[in-house]
Amino acid sequence: MREKILHKATELFLNYGFKSVTMDDLAEQMGISKKTIYSHFENKTKLVEETTMHLFLEISNGIDHIISLQKNPIEELYEIKKFVMTRLKDEKASPQYQLRKYYPKLFETLKDQEFCVMQECVVDNIKRGMEIGIYRENLDVQFVARIYFAGAVSLGDLDLFPNSMFTKLQLEDYYLEYHLRGIVTPEGRKILNKIINSNQE
């Protein structure tokens, strides 16, 4: 039952936001009593904490799997983006923004964990791209990896990137292309253009 509650809560939070979904909503959607939910999660904050960590682990494992396939580094970033977007259901309710606003401590904890995972993944991606000649050889790997992470986090800020101006998918596409165009070699640019063109067909 605990797993079922986590699964349903994750789905509702992603679709409607952490603030909007109440324990009553969750109980009603699942056809169970609130008492049953509270027997597994002492309060809503604990439920939000566990659902975000559960989702984070799920996404981390998915990213690890994509990396293990040893694809071309440019293709790898596009595969990761596609996987994350599918898992987050296009973030209709901007959960990252709501997390920052209503659960700031949890947001910071999650951001620290995301940084550790993403930093390792992006550093490895940059190094491999440099080794095979599709990323420029004069890159400062740590700078590029950190600026990439900082930018990715800021995409979730609705004050900077309001839903009325950009869809989540547009933002992710624009950002990934922006990142890659700054670091690719002419050889890498050919691969990038091919991926972008095939995505537009």
C-alpha positions in Angstrom: 0.0 0.0 0.0 2.9 2.4 0.8 4.2 2.0 -2.7 0.8 2.6 -4.2 0.4 5.8 -2.2 3.8 7.0 -3.3 3.0 6.3 -6.9 -0.4 8.0 -6.9 1.0 11.0 -4.9 3.8 11.4 -7.4 1.4 11.4 -10.3 -0.9 14.0 -8.6 1.9 16.3 -7.5 3.4 16.4 -11.0 0.0 17.1 -12.6 -1.4 19.6 -10.1 1.5 20.7 -7.9 2.5 20.2 -4.3 0.4 23.0 -2.9 -2.8 22.2 -4.7 -3.0 18.5 -3.8 -4.4 17.8 -0.4 -4.4 14.5 1.6 -8.2 14.5 1.1 -7.6 14.6 -2.7 -5.2 11.7 -2.5 -7.5 9.6 -0.3 -10.4 10.3 -2.6 -8.4 9.4 -5.8 -7.2 6.2 -4.3 -10.5 5.2 -2.7 -9.0 4.8 0.7 -9.2 6.7 4.0 -6.9 9.5 5.1 -6.2 7.4 8.2 -4.6 4.8 5.9 -2.3 7.4 4.3 -1.3 8.7 7.7 -0.5 5.2 8.9 2.3 5.3 6.3 3.2 9.0 6.2 3.0 11.1 9.3 2.1 14.3 7.5 2.0 15.9 4.0 5.5 17.3 4.3 6.8 13.8 4.9 4.8 12.5 1.9 6.2 15.3 -0.3 9.7 14.5 0.9 9.4 10.8 0.1 7.7 11.3 -3.3 10.4 13.7 -4.5 13.2 11.4 -3.3 11.5 8.4 -4.8 11.2 10.2 -8.2 14.8 11.5 -7.9 16.1 7.9 -7.5 14.0 6.7 -10.3 15.3 9.4 -12.7 18.9 8.9 -11.5 18.6 5.1 -12.2 17.2 5.9 -15.7 20.0 8.3 -16.4 22.6 5.7 -15.2 21.0 3.2 -17.6 21.3 5.6 -20.6 24.9 6.4 -19.7 25.7 2.7 -19.6 24.7 2.4 -23.3 27.8 4.4 -24.1 26.1 6.4 -26.9 27.7 9.4 -28.6 27.8 12.2 -25.9 25.6 14.5 -27.9 23.0 11.8 -28.5 23.3 10.8 -24.8 22.2 14.3 -23.6 19.2 14.2 -25.9 18.2 10.7 -24.7 18.5 11.9 -21.1 16.4 15.0 -21.8 13.7 12.8 -23.5 13.7 10.3 -20.6 13.4 13.0 -17.9 10.7 14.9 -19.8 8.7 11.7 -20.2 9.1 10.9 -16.5 8.2 14.4 -15.3 5.1 14.5 -17.6 6.2 17.9 -19.0 6.0 19.3 -15.4 2.5 20.8 -16.0 2.4 22.2 -12.5 6.0 23.3 -12.2 6.7 21.2 -9.2 10.3 22.5 -8.9 9.1 26.1 -8.5 6.4 25.0 -6.0 9.0 23.0 -4.1 11.3 26.0 -3.8 8.4 28.2 -2.7 6.6 26.0 -0.2 9.2 23.5 0.9 12.5 25.4 0.7 14.6 23.1 2.9 13.5 20.0 0.9 14.3 22.0 -2.3 17.8 22.7 -1.2 18.4 19.1 -0.1 17.2 17.8 -3.5 19.3 20.4 -5.4 22.4 19.3 -3.6 21.7 15.6 -4.5 20.9 16.6 -8.1 24.1 18.5 -8.3 26.2 15.5 -7.2 24.5 13.2 -9.8 24.4 15.7 -12.6 27.9 16.9 -12.0 29.4 13.4 -12.4 27.2 12.7 -15.4 28.0 16.0 -17.2 31.7 16.0 -16.4 31.9 12.5 -17.8 29.9 13.5 -20.9 32.2 16.5 -21.6 35.4 14.5 -21.1 34.2 11.8 -23.5 33.1 14.4 -26.1 36.5 16.1 -25.9 38.3 12.8 -26.3 36.5 11.8 -29.5 36.8 15.3 -30.9 33.1 16.5 -30.9 33.6 18.9 -28.1 36.3 21.6 -28.1 39.6 20.5 -26.5 40.1 23.9 -24.7 37.0 23.6 -22.5 37.3 24.1 -18.7 35.3 21.0 -17.8 34.3 22.1 -14.3 33.2 25.5 -15.4 31.0 24.1 -18.3 29.5 21.4 -16.0 28.6 23.9 -13.3 27.2 26.5 -15.6 25.1 23.8 -17.3 23.7 22.8 -13.9 23.0 26.4 -12.8 21.2 27.0 -16.1 19.2 23.8 -15.8 18.0 24.7 -12.3 17.0 28.2 -13.4 14.7 26.8 -16.1 12.3 25.8 -13.3 12.0 29.4 -12.1 8.6 30.7 -13.3 9.6 34.3 -12.6 12.4 34.0 -15.2 10.7 31.6 -17.6 6.9 32.0 -17.2 4.6 29.3 -18.6 2.9 32.0 -20.7 6.1 32.5 -22.7 7.6 29.0 -22.9 6.5 25.4 -22.6 8.7 23.1 -20.6 9.6 21.2 -23.7 10.6 24.3 -25.6 12.8 25.4 -22.7 14.6 22.1 -22.5 15.1 22.0 -26.3 16.4 25.6 -26.4 18.7 25.1 -23.4 20.3 21.9 -24.6 21.0 23.3 -28.1 22.4 26.5 -26.5 24.7 24.5 -24.3 25.9 22.2 -27.1 26.5 25.0 -29.7 28.9 26.6 -27.2 31.1 23.5 -26.8 30.9 21.5 -30.0 33.6 21.3 -32.7 32.7 21.5 -36.4 32.4 17.6 -36.3 30.1 17.8 -33.3 28.0 20.5 -35.0 27.2 18.1 -37.8 25.9 15.5 -35.3 24.0 18.2 -33.4 22.3 19.6 -36.6 21.4 16.1 -37.7 19.6 15.4 -34.3 17.9 18.8 -34.3 16.7 18.3 -37.9 15.4 14.7 -37.2 13.5 16.0 -34.2 11.8 18.6 -36.3 10.6 16.1 -38.9 
